[in-house]
Amino acid sequence: MTERIIYLDNNATTRPYPEVLETIQPFFEERYGNPSSVHQKGRDAKTALDEARATAAEAINADSPAEIVFVSCATEANNLALNGSTKQVNGTTPGIITSQIEHPSVLETCQALEAQGAATVTYLTVDENGFIDLADLRDAINENTELVSIMTANNEVGSVQPVQQIADICKENNLLFHTDAVQAPGKIPVDVQDPNVDLLALSAHKFHGPRGIGLLYKRKEIDLPPLLRGGGQEQETRSGTEPVALAAGLSTALDRATEQCASVSDHTGQLRKTLWRGIRDRFGDTAQRNTPGSNSLPNTLNVSFMNKAADKMLINLDLEGICVSAGSACHSGAIEISHVLQAMNVSEEAAKGSVRFSFSHENRMEDVHRTLEVLGEYAP
Ligand code: PLP
């Protein structure tokens, strides 16, 4: 093992910013009140929760803090959005349009709704760069369609969808637009007015916040039936005593990630460029880039090393202190071909050799050089 761990798996999770830890700490010491309690401890917690909500709302340009629903993670936010935003009208089954490359928290929720007869779902295909075709979206809309759910950016390959145009098409057709924007904060701008979205999911641990909290942005006109019923917290949309510490940590992280987005994106973009050039120099055509050259998350590089087993490379890189992922970390452990690469028509052989490198502000150019040195051992 080398001394310093080179962590290149920031699309899986991130290290919390130091100020997030500072923000959280007092809530496990003196500020332990329940925001529903009327005494001073409760009022103090309520103030902190209100502040966290206001900061989060401002960071994504929401009209009002009331549009922020704190939930446990983006998986819950996606479930809440999809389960609640379609309804049967006069016996017709509502329609949802999504894509084949969504995170399982969207895909499996859609499949469950179909199985219950609660929705019909169209899964849009993507091209070889991981982009949906807007003409396909238009074609898929019919009189029963109520909701379009397309991710802002893909976690495995980093393709950034044309969300502005998707939002426009939804508006023209009077459809709700939900976007899983989990991979966006700190990498590309997140602004719920531009493009105009109705529902948006985030998870704090993806942008250097704490694990165990996410949010669903919900435009104020939208009423969602809760998944969790009980005390009516979070505007009757998500019951359960609010994790004030985590909400405060989320808002600190979102604020900082948003503020530093441009400079961090420049930095990670440089690292990615050097890494890809170095891989091309060493591997030539036996390395295939799965991340699109434009309209992609600047921190993400997904590469297929032909005739190599990515899971074995991952273990060997790990032994050298370099953390990467083979396919999506959300399915770690399972050596199944990524549904994203399959949808992009990547061959089975290339998909098995696919490694994802994902940078953060913490990475340095020397991390890239060291990674290239270790990768060089695999060069043909
Ligand atoms: N959506 C995307 C695009 C993701 O990358 C992830 C996690 O990898 C999720 C949703 C789910 O996030 P969480 O596991 O925090 O619920």
Residues whose N, C-alpha, C, O or C-beta is under 5 A from the ligand:
A	BS01	PLP	N11 C73 A74 T75 E76 H103 A153 N155 D180 V182 Q183 S203 C330
